[in-house]
């Protein structure tokens, strides 16, 4: 049985043209136990071929299908010239400015409010063409309005460059000055589909999107193309480790992808210059961050032994990633649970390298820059706020994260007080009693003097020993319970 909702498709077609659709009962035949019903669709007073069915519902679906086939003339009987297209009329007397370079219409006004739609064997598609000085240009097709507009503009601009006289070309170029930047900067829409927003914030926006060629889902981060953003891309492109978010590619565009949730406040940009946007294609991770994992543990209150085992595994994976970062002479500078995610295989993935810096950037300018507001305050090492620092700032942040992994902290003032005490190596008595070995490791990581903190490599070895010891104790405990 055909599951296509032709009635819905016909209603959608009618809505785009503000047409009225109704159905007429044109009778039935056959014996009572085997009747065949006939209905036909009427659009704006015009009747279309009737549809038949064993029920009126089935007949109505077939009537809608016949109407759609008549409208679109399926079977490739339709010629390009006979279809009613959306015309995009370039405004001659309007100066192109970045302020009025709108995301969908590109300094143009539509002669029709809705884009014409047609139906092919592959489903619904859109048709647009440009009209400049009463001259119409080739039709652009696409499976979305934006793609059809982009294609129509590209075809028109190509025709203008090839055929128009010099003075007309110059005239057209002026009106396309904004459009030209948009037409050829649509890689995100041409390379990806199934686009879904995952989140937004001061960092920009992150989308889940399917790479059309590879048929793999990726995370695509869209941010203003700034020095900080480029630094993140540069760092990511050089890192290849199982516990670090994988980087695939990046590119810049003159406009940002707009989704259904976009608002005017999303477009705020502190510059008089036209913005450029950096698109970063990365590994798609689970939506659960380490922060969410910690909150779940605090809410569910699993046994200490179970939480310890899971926390030690997570801590080892984080340290493994940090050790690799440090081996590349880099400092992350903003390690915190919000920047640590999980891959599809549940392995830890360190992300957000926007504040990464090189250990070898030791000239006065870079050393001065390192000391100013780099990192998240509650996870910053003491030296980050006022003196020069090195990779040991990451170890300090790891110490705080390790404590959070193991110990239940309630939100609010109690958490803030305990967290401040931990920064000063003051541990709750119950924590020291429950996790003596882990407390010793964390204590060394939170030393005020960075020289007294362990290197990531040393820390990795200590955590492995701690994990082995914990496993042995767990096995002995289980054996004693069975005796």
Number of C-alpha atoms within 10 A of each C-alpha: 3 6 6 10 12 19 19 12 17 20 16 14 20 15 13 13 14 12 13 12 19 14 16 14 14 12 10 15 10 9 8 7 6 9 12 18 22 23 26 25 28 19 16 12 11 9 15 20 17 23 22 21 18 13 12 17 13 17 21 25 25 24 28 30 23 20 24 21 16 12 16 17 16 14 9 9 8 12 8 10 8 7 14 13 21 24 25 25 21 21 15 14 7 12 12 19 13 15 8 14 17 14 14 13 17 25 24 23 13 16 12 13 11 14 23 19 25 19 17 14 8 7 9 14 18 22 25 28 23 26 19 16 10 9 8 14 21 18 22 23 20 18 14 16 20 18 22 22 28 25 22 25 27 20 18 20 20 13 13 19 15 10 10 12 11 11 9 13 17 14 12 19 16 16 22 21 17 19 23 16 14 19 21 14 16 19 13 19 16 11 13 20 15 12 18 15 16 14 13 14 9 7 14 14 19 20 21 23 24 19 19 14 8 9 11 12 19 21 23 28 22 24 22 22 17 13 10 14 21 18 16 19 23 16 20 23 14 12 16 14 15 15 22 27 25 21 21 15 13 17 14 19 21 19 20 21 16 12 11 7 7 10 10 6 7 15 12 8 11 7 7 7 8 11 17 15 20 23 25 24 24 21 20 21 23 14 13 13 19 22 17 14 15 21 17 12 17 19 12 9 13 12 9 13 16 11 17 21 16 13 20 21 15 20 23 20 20 23 23 21 23 27 22 18 22 20 13 14 15 20 24 22 26 23 28 22 22 15 15 20 25 23 20 11 8 11 18 26 25 29 23 20 23 21 18 21 20 16 16 12 13 13 8 9 9 14 17 13 11 23 16 13 12 15 23 13 12 13 22 22 25 18 16 19 16 12 12 15 18 22 22 24 25 25 27 26 24 24 25 24 21 22 22 18 25 25 21 17 19 13 10 8 9 11 13 14 10 16 20 13 13 18 23 13 17 13 17 12 8 10 15 14 10 15 17 11 17 21 20 11 18 23 20 19 29 26 20 16 13 21 10 12 22 19 17 24 15 12 21 20 14 16 19 15 13 16 21 12 12 17 15 12 13 15 11 10 11 11 10 9 8 6 5
